[in-house]
């Protein structure tokens, strides 16, 4: 599907805000693949990822009135919803796994699943362009769902350093992602 210009996106958002179900279907058709790529980076199980994607779209539908174009793009707003929903689900799953009796077979299968995740929108290629320190921050904060404080504790870095590296990494990724979208 071709990309939409700013006016078309604004019209689509206005239709969503008025409860237009056809607009919601169009949003799903246009953005589900990209959002699924983000979800799969965090939730590596395909079935669980589909549930998280569905939950994300339900949240988008229910919270569309909160979208404010002055605070960011529509895609970024949806991406944050999908990412946060994924992180919440991942943390819930992580707590469930911790509560189970661990055996070697369980641990190996979980680690193998995480390493096999794929990136359907090319985010890995963009992250590879970052410095090693920034790549590490993105990996922990966005792909693994750690808080800044958890990263600080895990890597034994000052909290301010973690926040700064993460902010700079996001600034760089935003530049690369913008270029990528313009070329699509």
C-alpha positions as CSV (number, residue, x, y, z in Angstrom):
1,X,0.0,0.0,0.0
2,X,1.3,3.5,-0.8
3,X,2.3,5.8,2.0
4,X,-0.1,8.6,3.1
5,X,0.7,12.2,3.2
6,X,0.1,14.3,6.3
7,X,-3.4,15.4,5.2
8,X,-4.5,11.9,4.5
9,X,-3.2,10.7,7.8
10,X,-5.1,13.5,9.5
11,X,-8.2,12.6,7.7
12,X,-7.8,9.0,8.7
13,X,-7.3,9.9,12.3
14,X,-10.4,12.2,12.3
15,X,-12.5,9.3,10.8
16,X,-11.1,7.0,13.6
17,X,-12.0,9.6,16.2
18,X,-15.6,9.7,14.9
19,X,-15.9,5.9,15.3
20,X,-15.5,5.0,11.6
21,X,-14.9,1.2,11.5
22,X,-13.8,1.3,7.9
23,X,-11.0,3.7,8.9
24,X,-10.0,1.3,11.6
25,X,-9.8,-1.5,9.0
26,X,-7.7,0.7,6.8
27,X,-5.3,1.5,9.8
28,X,-5.0,-2.2,10.5
29,X,-4.3,-3.0,6.9
30,X,-1.7,-0.3,6.6
31,X,0.2,-0.6,9.8
32,X,-0.3,-4.1,11.2
33,X,2.8,-5.6,9.5
34,X,5.0,-2.9,10.9
35,X,3.6,-3.0,14.4
36,X,3.8,-6.8,14.3
37,X,7.5,-6.5,13.6
38,X,7.9,-4.4,16.8
39,X,5.8,-6.9,18.8
40,X,7.9,-9.8,17.5
41,X,11.1,-8.1,18.7
42,X,9.8,-8.4,22.3
43,X,7.3,-11.3,22.2
44,X,9.0,-14.0,20.1
45,X,6.2,-16.5,20.3
46,X,4.1,-16.0,17.1
47,X,0.8,-16.9,18.8
48,X,1.4,-14.7,21.8
49,X,2.6,-11.9,19.5
50,X,-0.7,-12.1,17.5
51,X,-2.6,-11.7,20.8
52,X,-0.4,-8.7,21.8
53,X,-0.9,-7.2,18.3
54,X,-4.7,-7.6,18.7
55,X,-4.6,-6.0,22.2
56,X,-2.6,-3.2,20.8
57,X,-5.2,-2.4,18.1
58,X,-7.9,-2.6,20.7
59,X,-6.0,0.0,22.7
60,X,-5.5,2.1,19.6
61,X,-9.3,2.0,18.9
62,X,-10.3,2.8,22.5
63,X,-7.7,5.5,23.1
64,X,-7.8,7.3,19.7
65,X,-9.2,10.4,21.4
66,X,-6.0,10.8,23.3
67,X,-3.9,11.0,20.1
68,X,-2.4,14.5,19.7
69,X,-0.6,15.2,16.4
70,X,1.4,18.0,18.1
71,X,3.2,15.5,20.3
72,X,4.2,13.1,17.5
73,X,3.2,11.2,14.4
74,X,0.3,8.8,14.3
75,X,2.6,5.9,13.5
76,X,4.9,6.7,16.5
77,X,1.8,6.9,18.8
78,X,0.6,3.5,17.6
79,X,4.2,2.1,17.8
80,X,4.5,3.2,21.4
81,X,1.1,1.5,22.2
82,X,2.3,-1.7,20.6
83,X,5.7,-1.6,22.3
84,X,4.3,-0.8,25.7
85,X,1.7,-3.6,25.3
86,X,4.4,-6.0,24.3
87,X,6.7,-5.0,27.2
88,X,3.8,-5.5,29.7
89,X,3.0,-8.9,28.2
90,X,6.7,-9.8,28.2
91,X,7.1,-8.9,31.9
92,X,4.0,-10.8,32.8
93,X,5.4,-13.8,30.9
94,X,8.8,-13.4,32.5
95,X,7.2,-13.4,36.0
96,X,5.3,-16.6,35.1
97,X,8.5,-18.3,33.9
98,X,10.3,-17.3,37.1
99,X,7.5,-18.9,39.1
100,X,7.9,-22.2,37.4
101,X,10.5,-24.8,38.4
102,X,13.3,-24.2,36.0
103,X,15.1,-27.1,34.3
104,X,17.8,-27.1,31.6
105,X,15.3,-27.9,28.8
106,X,13.0,-25.0,29.7
107,X,15.9,-22.5,29.9
108,X,17.4,-23.6,26.6
109,X,14.1,-23.3,24.7
110,X,13.3,-19.8,26.0
111,X,16.8,-18.6,25.1
112,X,16.6,-20.2,21.7
113,X,13.2,-18.5,21.0
114,X,14.6,-15.1,21.9
115,X,17.6,-15.4,19.6
116,X,15.4,-16.6,16.7
117,X,13.3,-13.5,16.6
118,X,13.1,-11.7,13.3
119,X,12.7,-8.1,12.4
120,X,10.1,-7.6,9.6
121,X,10.6,-3.8,9.2
122,X,14.4,-3.7,9.1
123,X,15.0,-2.2,12.5
124,X,18.0,-4.4,13.1
125,X,19.8,-2.8,10.2
126,X,19.1,0.7,11.6
127,X,20.2,-0.3,15.1
128,X,23.5,-1.7,13.7
129,X,24.3,1.8,12.5
130,X,24.5,3.0,16.1
131,X,27.6,3.0,18.3
132,X,28.0,-0.2,20.5
133,X,27.0,1.7,23.6
134,X,23.8,3.0,22.0
135,X,23.0,-0.5,20.5
136,X,23.2,-1.9,24.0
137,X,20.8,0.7,25.4
138,X,18.3,0.0,22.6
139,X,18.6,-3.7,23.2
140,X,17.9,-3.5,26.9
141,X,15.3,-0.7,27.0
142,X,13.3,-1.4,23.8
143,X,13.8,-5.0,22.9
144,X,14.0,-6.5,26.3
145,X,11.7,-4.0,28.1
146,X,14.1,-3.0,30.9
147,X,13.6,0.3,32.7
148,X,16.4,2.8,32.7
149,X,17.0,2.0,36.3
150,X,17.2,-1.8,35.6
151,X,19.7,-1.1,32.8
152,X,21.7,1.0,35.2
153,X,21.8,-1.7,37.8
154,X,22.4,-4.5,35.2
155,X,25.3,-2.8,33.5
156,X,26.6,-0.9,36.6
157,X,26.3,2.5,34.8
158,X,25.1,5.8,36.2
159,X,21.3,6.3,35.6
160,X,22.1,9.6,33.8
161,X,24.5,7.8,31.4
162,X,21.8,5.2,30.5
163,X,19.2,7.9,29.9
164,X,21.6,10.0,27.8
165,X,22.8,7.1,25.6
166,X,19.2,6.0,25.1
167,X,18.0,9.5,24.1
168,X,20.9,9.9,21.7
169,X,20.3,6.4,20.2
170,X,16.6,7.2,19.7
171,X,17.6,10.6,18.0
172,X,19.8,8.7,15.6
173,X,17.3,6.0,14.9
174,X,14.6,8.6,14.3
175,X,16.9,10.2,11.6
176,X,17.6,6.8,9.9
177,X,13.9,5.8,10.1
178,X,12.8,9.0,8.6
179,X,15.1,8.5,5.7
180,X,14.0,5.0,5.3
181,X,10.3,6.0,5.2
182,X,11.0,8.8,2.7
183,X,12.6,6.2,0.4
184,X,9.7,3.8,0.6
